[in-house]
Protein backbone atom coordinates (compact mmCIF):
# COMPACT_ATOMS: atom_id res chain seq x y z
CA UNK A 1 0.00 0.00 0.00
CA UNK A 2 1.02 3.64 -0.31
CA UNK A 3 0.91 5.68 2.87
CA UNK A 4 3.04 7.90 5.06
CA UNK A 5 4.56 7.03 8.42
CA UNK A 6 3.03 10.18 9.90
CA UNK A 7 1.19 13.35 8.89
CA UNK A 8 3.12 15.67 6.56
CA UNK A 9 5.70 12.98 5.73
CA UNK A 10 6.13 11.76 2.14
CA UNK A 11 4.24 8.65 1.07
CA UNK A 12 6.05 5.37 0.54
CA UNK A 13 5.16 1.82 -0.38
CA UNK A 14 4.48 -0.27 2.71
CA UNK A 15 3.52 -3.88 3.37
CA UNK A 16 0.30 -4.23 5.36
CA UNK A 17 0.48 -6.46 8.43
CA UNK A 18 -1.77 -9.55 8.09
CA UNK A 19 -5.25 -9.04 9.52
CA UNK A 20 -6.06 -9.99 13.09
CA UNK A 21 -7.79 -13.32 13.69
CA UNK A 22 -10.73 -11.55 15.35
CA UNK A 23 -11.36 -9.09 12.50
CA UNK A 24 -13.91 -8.72 9.73
CA UNK A 25 -11.03 -8.67 7.27
CA UNK A 26 -9.86 -12.13 8.38
CA UNK A 27 -13.40 -13.49 8.18
CA UNK A 28 -13.69 -12.23 4.59
CA UNK A 29 -10.21 -13.59 3.76
CA UNK A 30 -11.01 -17.01 5.23
CA UNK A 31 -14.01 -17.32 2.89
CA UNK A 32 -11.36 -18.42 0.40
CA UNK A 33 -12.24 -16.33 -2.67
CA UNK A 34 -9.80 -13.76 -4.07
CA UNK A 35 -12.53 -11.18 -4.74
CA UNK A 36 -16.27 -10.99 -4.26
CA UNK A 37 -19.16 -8.75 -3.24
CA UNK A 38 -21.61 -9.37 -0.44
CA UNK A 39 -24.98 -7.66 -0.67
CA UNK A 40 -26.05 -7.24 2.94
CA UNK A 41 -29.29 -5.35 2.43
CA UNK A 42 -31.99 -7.97 2.11
CA UNK A 43 -29.54 -10.81 2.82
CA UNK A 44 -30.68 -13.93 4.59
CA UNK A 45 -30.95 -13.98 8.38
CA UNK A 46 -27.90 -16.24 8.88
CA UNK A 47 -25.54 -13.94 6.96
CA UNK A 48 -26.92 -10.76 8.53
CA UNK A 49 -26.73 -12.30 12.00
CA UNK A 50 -23.12 -13.43 11.50
CA UNK A 51 -22.07 -9.98 10.29
CA UNK A 52 -24.16 -8.02 12.81
CA UNK A 53 -22.08 -9.10 15.81
CA UNK A 54 -19.35 -6.67 16.88
CA UNK A 55 -16.00 -7.42 15.25
CA UNK A 56 -12.82 -5.49 14.68
CA UNK A 57 -12.65 -3.60 11.39
CA UNK A 58 -9.40 -2.13 10.05
CA UNK A 59 -9.21 1.27 8.42
CA UNK A 60 -6.02 2.52 6.79
CA UNK A 61 -5.81 5.97 5.26
CA UNK A 62 -2.96 8.26 4.28
CA UNK A 63 -1.02 7.33 7.44
CA UNK A 64 -0.19 3.73 8.35
CA UNK A 65 1.34 2.81 11.71
CA UNK A 66 1.91 -0.96 11.91
CA UNK A 67 3.59 -0.67 15.33
CA UNK A 68 0.38 0.67 16.89
CA UNK A 69 -2.02 -0.95 14.46
CA UNK A 70 -4.52 -2.36 16.99
CA UNK A 71 -4.98 1.07 18.58
CA UNK A 72 -4.56 3.31 15.54
CA UNK A 73 -6.31 1.35 12.76
CA UNK A 74 -8.86 -1.07 14.28
CA UNK A 75 -12.27 -0.21 15.69
CA UNK A 76 -15.34 -2.21 16.68
CA UNK A 77 -18.03 -2.38 14.02
CA UNK A 78 -21.13 -4.32 13.05
CA UNK A 79 -20.65 -4.84 9.33
CA UNK A 80 -24.29 -5.73 8.52
CA UNK A 81 -25.50 -2.59 10.32
CA UNK A 82 -22.84 -0.37 8.74
CA UNK A 83 -23.04 -1.22 5.02
CA UNK A 84 -25.58 -2.25 2.42
CA UNK A 85 -22.87 -4.13 0.51
CA UNK A 86 -19.19 -5.02 0.94
CA UNK A 87 -16.59 -5.63 -1.77
CA UNK A 88 -13.66 -7.82 -0.72
CA UNK A 89 -10.34 -7.82 -2.61
CA UNK A 90 -7.93 -10.19 -0.95
CA UNK A 91 -4.81 -8.93 -2.75
CA UNK A 92 -4.12 -5.47 -4.15
CA UNK A 93 -1.08 -3.45 -5.19
CA UNK A 94 0.08 -0.06 -3.96
CA UNK A 95 -0.96 3.10 -5.75
CA UNK A 96 1.83 5.15 -7.25
CA UNK A 97 1.68 8.82 -6.20
CA UNK A 98 1.50 11.50 -8.85
CA UNK A 99 4.81 13.20 -9.60
CA UNK A 100 5.29 15.39 -6.53
CA UNK A 101 8.03 17.40 -8.25
CA UNK A 102 5.50 19.10 -10.52
CA UNK A 103 3.79 21.90 -8.62
CA UNK A 104 0.16 22.63 -9.50
CA UNK A 105 -0.73 25.94 -11.09
CA UNK A 106 -1.42 28.59 -8.44
CA UNK A 107 -5.07 29.27 -7.79
CA UNK A 108 -6.28 32.79 -7.08
CA UNK A 109 -7.23 32.96 -3.43
CA UNK A 110 -10.86 33.66 -2.65
CA UNK A 111 -11.69 36.64 -0.47
CA UNK A 112 -11.94 35.81 3.23
CA UNK A 113 -15.59 36.05 4.23
CA UNK A 114 -15.70 34.32 7.61
CA UNK A 115 -17.75 34.87 9.77
CA UNK A 116 -20.08 37.05 7.71
CA UNK A 117 -20.28 34.78 4.64
CA UNK A 118 -20.59 37.83 2.34
Number of C-alpha atoms within 10 A of each C-alpha: 18 19 22 18 15 12 11 9 11 14 18 15 14 14 13 13 10 8 16 16 11 11 19 21 19 16 15 19 17 12 10 9 11 12 13 13 10 14 16 19 12 8 14 10 10 9 13 18 14 12 19 15 13 16 18 21 20 18 11 14 10 15 18 23 17 15 9 10 16 14 10 15 17 18 14 13 18 18 22 21 15 12 12 13 14 15 11 15 14 15 8 7 9 12 11 11 12 7 7 8 6 7 7 7 6 6 6 6 6 6 7 9 8 7 6 6 6 7
